């Protein structure tokens, strides 16, 4: 029992480790590797909660540790990636505007603090979760790196423009704290009847990734928000 209760927290620490290495990688100029590390951390973030439910070892420490790890990996890392991308795209033009990228860590902290005290968010979310926001931001270096090889030069060039990067920063910051009900990928069981929305979303997401590679990620996040809005109207 003593070992079992530490398994979810160990997975969470793996999430945090990925975030720390991602920061180093980003400042070394390797945004692609940093993005991959955030992707690995997102899987670990799912697994720690899943392990806690399966092993029935929920704890207040685990909840707080999860938020602290998420703040680094899904708050600070995407802020740094946007900061570096803006710094490259803007050069000396209005250089102080690059600091707007740190709205992402600030609003991530607000989002996580709200989540920890909001009793409405036990089985669903209100506002875009920090992992979803981080995955969207971290898809940008991957699109820039790999999509031109598929002929999508215009897309890769567009997402590096200051207007796009600043607009994305502001929109994501707002969506993280907005009163927007969203479904959570938390499976209490694996029956189709209880998880139609989740399974449907995962299947569509997998197909989009297979067909369109990294450029599908922003559309998957948009689909997540859209499906949540539609589901909550029914």
Residue pairs with C-beta under 8 A, 6 or more apart in sequence:
4 55
4 57
5 55
5 57
5 59
7 51
7 55
7 57
8 48
8 49
8 51
8 52
8 55
8 57
8 62
9 48
9 59
9 61
9 62
9 65
11 44
11 47
11 48
11 51
12 44
12 45
12 48
12 62
12 65
12 66
12 69
13 65
13 69
14 41
14 44
15 41
15 44
15 45
15 48
15 66
15 69
15 70
15 73
16 68
16 69
16 72
16 73
18 37
18 38
18 40
18 41
18 44
18 73
19 37
19 38
19 41
19 69
19 72
19 73
19 74
19 76
19 77
20 72
21 37
22 33
22 34
22 35
22 37
22 38
22 41
22 73
22 77
23 34
23 72
23 76
23 77
23 80
25 31
25 33
25 34
25 37
26 34
26 77
26 80
26 81
26 84
27 80
27 84
29 84
31 81
31 84
31 85
31 141
32 141
32 142
32 145
34 77
34 80
34 81
34 138
34 141
35 81
35 138
35 139
35 140
35 141
35 142
37 77
38 73
38 74
38 77
38 78
38 134
38 135
38 138
39 135
39 138
41 73
41 74
42 74
42 131
42 134
42 135
45 66
45 69
45 70
45 73
45 74
45 131
46 185
48 62
48 66
49 66
49 186
50 187
52 58
52 59
52 62
53 186
53 188
63 116
64 116
67 112
67 113
67 115
67 116
70 108
70 112
70 130
70 131
71 105
71 108
71 109
71 112
71 130
73 134
74 108
74 130
74 131
74 133
74 134
75 104
75 105
75 108
75 109
75 112
75 130
75 134
76 105
76 108
77 134
77 138
78 104
78 105
78 108
78 133
78 134
78 137
78 138
79 101
79 102
79 103
79 104
79 105
79 108
80 101
81 137
81 138
81 140
81 141
82 101
82 104
82 137
82 165
82 168
82 169
83 98
83 99
83 101
83 102
85 101
85 140
85 141
85 160
85 165
86 97
86 98
86 100
86 101
86 162
86 165
86 166
87 95
87 98
88 160
89 160
89 161
89 162
89 165
90 97
90 98
90 162
93 162
97 162
97 166
100 166
100 169
100 170
101 165
101 169
103 169
103 170
103 173
104 133
104 137
104 169
104 172
104 173
106 173
107 172
107 173
107 174
107 176
107 177
108 130
108 133
108 134
108 176
110 176
110 177
111 127
111 128
111 129
111 130
111 176
111 177
112 130
114 126
114 127
114 177
115 121
115 125
118 126
120 126
123 184
123 186
124 181
124 182
124 183
124 184
125 181
125 182
125 183
125 184
126 179
126 180
126 181
126 182
127 175
127 176
127 177
127 178
127 179
127 180
127 182
128 172
128 175
128 176
128 178
128 180
128 182
128 221
128 225
129 176
129 182
129 184
130 176
132 221
132 224
133 172
133 175
133 176
135 217
135 221
136 168
136 172
136 217
136 218
136 221
137 168
137 172
139 214
139 215
139 217
139 218
140 159
140 165
142 214
142 217
143 152
143 155
143 156
143 159
143 214
143 215
143 217
144 156
144 159
144 160
146 213
146 214
147 155
147 156
147 213
147 214
147 215
148 156
150 213
152 215
155 215
158 164
159 165
175 225
180 225
180 228
180 229
181 228
181 232
182 224
182 225
182 228
183 197
183 198
183 201
183 227
183 228
183 231
185 198
185 201
185 202
187 195
187 198
188 194
189 195
192 199
197 227
197 231
200 227
201 223
201 224
201 227
204 220
204 223
205 216
205 220
205 223
208 216
208 219
208 220
208 223
209 216
209 217
209 220
212 219
